[in-house]
Amino acid sequence: MKTYAIRLKPGEDLKMRLDEVAANWSAACILTAVGSLTTVSIRYANCDAVEELNGHFEIVSLVGTLGSCGSHLHLSISDREGHTIGGHLKEGSTIYTTAEIVIGILDEWTFSREPDATTGYPELVIKANR
């Protein structure tokens, strides 16, 4: 596994930048992330609607898979009182002060997303590169 580290700056869109960075990789994953957001676009479990939150939030967790096929990222954030929520990270989540992210690049794998009859969603398909 190779690694890639990036620091995002105030005003950048977290999801859009991660998708841009990963566009040339066949498979990657988030290894660690810390930072803060001022706007959060999040989709909660089993909901279709995206909620936008405004304020100051700490990134307490960011996990997921990404690559040229797109991304599937889950985010947990906490507010100034420590209340924590999480869900699917969506475009429109803007960096407040910083986001320090380390990504694992998985050259031995290729990720794709294909329709899954069971779930009704495009789901991750993993293929080994030989």
N, C-alpha and C positions, 0 to 999 in steps of 0.2 A: 504494500500500500504506500502510495505517495501522499504527501500532505500539502495543503495550501492554506495559507493564513491571509485574512483580509480584515481591515478595519474600515467600517462604514462611518460616514460623517453625518453631522446634523442635516436633516432635511431629505436624506436619501431614503428611497423606498426599500425596505428590507427584503421583501419577497422578489421584487423586480430585479434587484441587484444580484441576489443569489441565483436566480434563473439565468441572468446574463452571464455570470461567472461560470456557471456549469454547462453552458450551451455547447461546448466542444468536448465534453467528457461523456464517455459511454455509461459510466456509473460512478456515483459518489454518495457520501453520507456526511451529516453534520457530526463532528466529534465533540465540540464544545462551543458554547456561545455565551457571552455576557454583554450587557449593555442596557440601553434605555430607549423607550419609545414615547412619543408625544401624541401620536394618533395610532390606534390599533384597529385593524380590520380583521375580524375573527368570525369564523363560522363554528358554532357549537355543535356538539354531537347530535346526530339525527335531525338536524335542522337544515332547511334550504337557504334561509335568509342569512345574510352577512350583517353583523352588527359593527358599527363604528363607535369606538370609545375615544374620548379626548381627555387629556390630562398628562400626568407624568407617571410612567410605569417602568418598573425594572423587569428585564428579561430574566426569569428564573430558570427557564428551560427552553431549548429549541432543539428539536430532533427531527430526523426524517431522511428521505432519500431524494436524490436529484441527479440530473444529467440532461443530455440533449433531448430526452423524451418528456421532460417536464419535471415537476417536483411534487412531493407530498410531504408537507411540513406541519408539525404540530408545535404550538407555542404555549407556554405558560407565562403569565405576567402577574406582578403584584403591584398594588397601589401603595400610597403613603401609609396606610394603616395595616399593611401586610395581607390584605385580602387578596387571594390568588384565584385566577380563573385560567382556563385553557381551552384550546380548540384548534381548528385548522387556521394556519396563517394565510391571509389573503392579501392581495395587492392593496396598497393604500395605508400600510403600516409604516410610519415615518420615524426615523431615528431622531432621538432627542439630543443626547450628547455624543454617544458612540455606540458601536456594536463591534465587538472583537470576536471573530469567528474562525474556527479551525475546521477545515473540511478534509475528509479522507477521500482520495481519488482511487477508485477500485478498477484498475486497468484489466484485471483478470475476469471482469464481469461486464455484461451489457444489460442494461435495463431498458425495457420498453413498457408501454402501457397499452393494454388491449381490452376491449369490451369483455366483461365477465357476465355470463348469463345468470349466474347465481346472485350476484349483487346488483347488477344493472349499471355498474360503474366501470370506467376504464381502470383496470387493476394492474399492479406491477407484475411483469413477467421477467424472470431472471434467467440469463443464459451465460454459461461459462465460455470464455474465449480460450480456444485451444490452439 
